[in-house]
Structure formats: C-alpha cells, structure tokens
C-alpha cells in the first residue's frame, strides 16, 4: 500500500478549500484517507495554511510521497509559522439597533382621564 500526501478539495463551487491528507494512492481524491495533516485555503490573502508538522514528518519518514502541489506547499511553509488563524472565528449574529436601544423597563400604563 503506497501512501501519498495530497490535497482533498472541499468548499463551494469556485470557492475551493483544501485539506492536506495522507491517503492510500488508490483512494479517490475526496474519498477515504488515513489522516488529516493540514489545511490550505487559497482564497485568503495571503493563502491560509495550517500544518501538523510532526504528523507530516511522520508520514514522510514512513515513505509517503507528496504530490507536486503538496511538495511545493511543504517547501514554502514547513519551516515557518502557520498563516491560518489558530481557531475559526464565527461571526456573532447581528443585533437590531432598535432592540439594543430600547429601554429594559416596561412602559408605564396610560393615565385615565
């Protein structure tokens, strides 16, 4: 069983997002893989790359062959820091300005005439 380090494409149409995986070379591109070892987002400026360097080195020591694209990414980013944020930040839901400015106390009942 030959193992490759390669990209698995995810994301929406025309908005690719890649996972760097260790996979059997007979497995499909986006199919079964042995281990997720990193991510690559080419849409970010600069491209966001996150690598599990110890696991990548483990697979390379075991004889895994990186594809040309993954080899280029490893050459460029393996020695440096990750360019992706450590955690994914989700945007908080927007609060309507009228609801935020409304008083917290209930309105006074109308005066009887």
C-alpha positions as CSV (number, residue, x, y, z in Angstrom):
1,X,0.0,0.0,0.0
2,X,1.6,3.3,-1.2
3,X,0.7,6.4,0.8
4,X,0.6,9.9,-0.7
5,X,0.3,13.3,0.9
6,X,-2.2,15.1,-1.3
7,X,-5.0,17.7,-1.4
8,X,-8.6,16.8,-0.9
9,X,-10.9,19.5,-2.3
10,X,-13.8,20.9,-0.2
11,X,-15.7,24.1,-0.3
12,X,-18.3,25.6,-2.6
13,X,-18.2,26.0,-6.4
14,X,-15.4,28.4,-7.4
15,X,-14.5,28.7,-3.6
16,X,-12.1,25.9,-3.1
17,X,-10.8,24.9,0.3
18,X,-8.3,22.0,0.6
19,X,-7.4,19.5,3.2
20,X,-3.9,18.0,3.1
21,X,-4.3,14.3,3.8
22,X,-2.3,11.2,4.0
23,X,-4.2,8.7,1.8
24,X,-3.7,5.4,0.0
25,X,-2.8,6.2,-3.6
26,X,-5.7,4.0,-4.9
27,X,-8.3,6.0,-2.9
28,X,-10.4,8.7,-4.6
29,X,-9.3,12.4,-4.4
30,X,-12.0,13.3,-1.9
31,X,-12.6,9.8,-0.6
32,X,-11.2,7.8,2.2
33,X,-7.9,9.0,3.8
34,X,-5.7,7.8,6.6
35,X,-5.1,11.1,8.4
36,X,-5.8,14.8,8.1
37,X,-2.4,16.6,8.4
38,X,-3.2,20.2,7.3
39,X,-5.4,22.6,5.5
40,X,-4.9,25.1,2.7
41,X,-7.2,28.0,1.7
42,X,-6.0,29.7,-1.5
43,X,-8.8,32.3,-1.3
44,X,-7.4,34.0,1.7
45,X,-4.9,36.8,1.2
46,X,-2.2,35.6,1.9
47,X,-3.2,32.0,1.4
48,X,-4.0,30.4,4.8
49,X,-2.0,27.3,5.5
50,X,-2.1,25.2,8.7
51,X,0.1,22.1,9.1
52,X,0.6,19.4,11.6
53,X,4.3,19.4,11.1
54,X,5.1,16.4,13.4
55,X,2.5,14.2,11.6
56,X,3.7,15.3,8.2
57,X,7.2,14.4,9.2
58,X,6.0,11.0,10.5
59,X,4.4,10.2,7.2
60,X,7.4,11.3,5.2
61,X,9.6,9.1,7.4
62,X,7.3,6.2,6.7
63,X,7.8,6.7,3.0
64,X,4.8,8.7,1.9
65,X,5.2,10.6,-1.4
66,X,3.8,14.1,-1.5
67,X,2.2,15.3,-4.8
68,X,3.8,18.1,-6.6
69,X,1.5,20.7,-5.2
70,X,1.8,19.5,-1.6
71,X,5.6,19.3,-2.0
72,X,5.6,23.0,-3.1
73,X,3.4,23.9,0.0
74,X,5.7,21.9,2.3
75,X,8.8,23.6,0.9
76,X,7.3,27.0,1.4
77,X,5.5,26.6,4.8
78,X,7.1,23.7,6.6
79,X,9.8,25.7,8.3
80,X,7.7,28.8,9.1
81,X,4.6,29.6,11.1
82,X,1.1,28.8,10.1
83,X,-0.6,31.6,8.2
84,X,-4.1,30.5,9.2
85,X,-5.7,31.6,12.5
86,X,-5.5,29.0,15.3
87,X,-9.3,28.8,15.6
88,X,-12.0,29.6,13.2
89,X,-13.9,32.7,14.3
90,X,-17.7,32.7,13.6
91,X,-19.4,36.0,13.3
92,X,-21.8,36.8,16.0
93,X,-25.4,37.3,14.9
94,X,-26.2,41.0,14.2
95,X,-28.4,42.6,16.8
96,X,-31.0,45.0,15.5
97,X,-30.2,48.6,16.5
98,X,-33.7,49.3,17.7
99,X,-33.7,46.3,20.0
100,X,-30.3,47.4,21.5
101,X,-31.5,51.0,22.1
102,X,-34.9,50.0,23.6
103,X,-35.2,50.6,27.4
104,X,-35.2,47.5,29.6
105,X,-38.0,48.8,31.9
106,X,-41.7,48.2,30.8
107,X,-43.7,51.2,29.6
108,X,-45.9,53.0,32.1
109,X,-49.7,52.4,31.7
110,X,-51.7,55.3,30.2
111,X,-53.2,57.7,32.7
112,X,-57.1,57.5,33.0
113,X,-59.0,60.8,32.3
